[in-house]
Amino acid sequence: MENNTPTMLSVSSSPHRHSGENTAYIMQDVLIALVPAALMSVVYFGWRSAMLIVLCTATCVLTEYVCRRIMKRKQTISDFSAAVTGVLLAFNLPPTLNPLFAVLGSVFAIAVVKQMFGGIGMNFVNPALAARIFLLISFPSHMSRWSLPFFYMSANSATDVVSTATPLAQMASDNMNTPMIDLFIGLHGGCLGETCALALLLGGMYLLLRKVITPHIPLAFIGTVAIIALIAGQNPVAHVLSGGVILGSVFMATDYTTCPVNKTGRVIYGIGCGIITMTIRLFGSLPEGVSYSIVLMNILTPHIETLTQSSPFGSEVKSSGKQ
């Protein structure tokens, strides 16, 4: 006997299938990917590096907690996004920076750049990079003091702590003397989390395997830097391994909130980051331009998405009028 009772269907908006991933799940993967670079920074720069990483992370989490309490909004510290911001900010600081400046930058990243715009998913630029630029503008001399690797093991570390130039500064003065292998493993001066390219690439491979990021932005960014360096008659490998190109292209330019969603937009975005970075490196008064390039492209992201958006499924395509 047939049952003619109509079947009741539940109607809801998309998405209709959930992968099980959430913000906390993704941010945990990012933190895991940052571990190799964090460990190498401690190996090269000692307890100061560990202190800055812990201090920035703790300050970012505490600032987010206080902001959410003041604004009487749901707490979001359990999603680990504030912790990721803290680690990335620390990675963009000189190892011997005054801890008070690190605290100030952390508060600025969370309170001003993130929470004042509504919290996670609402900020229009990367909080860690915005905080780094804020500190660079406010304390330029303190943000430009670079340490020799293993300076903390020296008998006279007080004099060795600021006695080196970064590879980018060497290239700017046409006095590049850092071997490529040292650039790759991190035996040179620089921000505490950007020096060891090997550790950053391992973290990037982890994120790719976990499908947290796609290769479009890193490849477009790094490829553009290498091509422009080659055209300019400079060493493309040195430019890629120096400064914050790998750190920025893998961990910060790929920020979900501030980068384009579609593949074409991501390629354009990565190329734009590379062009601006090399323009600053080759013609600017500053040796590095990664932070500025990513923040500028963050601002252009809505326009890139508008220009590269695909037509929704089922929508009519305008004809050219030709038969």
ZIVENDA-V447267 format. One record per helix or strand. SS is the DSSP state (@ for helix, = for strand). FROM is the first residue (numbers start at 1). TO is the last residue. If there is no record, write none. Layout:
ss->SS from->FROM to->TO
ss->SS from->FROM to->TO
//
This chain:
ss->@ from->23 to->45
ss->@ from->47 to->70
ss->@ from->77 to->79
ss->@ from->81 to->91
ss->@ from->99 to->117
ss->@ from->127 to->138
ss->@ from->142 to->144
ss->@ from->151 to->153
ss->@ from->157 to->160
ss->= from->166 to->166
ss->@ from->167 to->172
ss->@ from->180 to->185
ss->= from->189 to->189
ss->@ from->197 to->209
ss->@ from->215 to->231
ss->@ from->236 to->241
ss->@ from->245 to->252
ss->@ from->263 to->283
ss->@ from->290 to->308
//
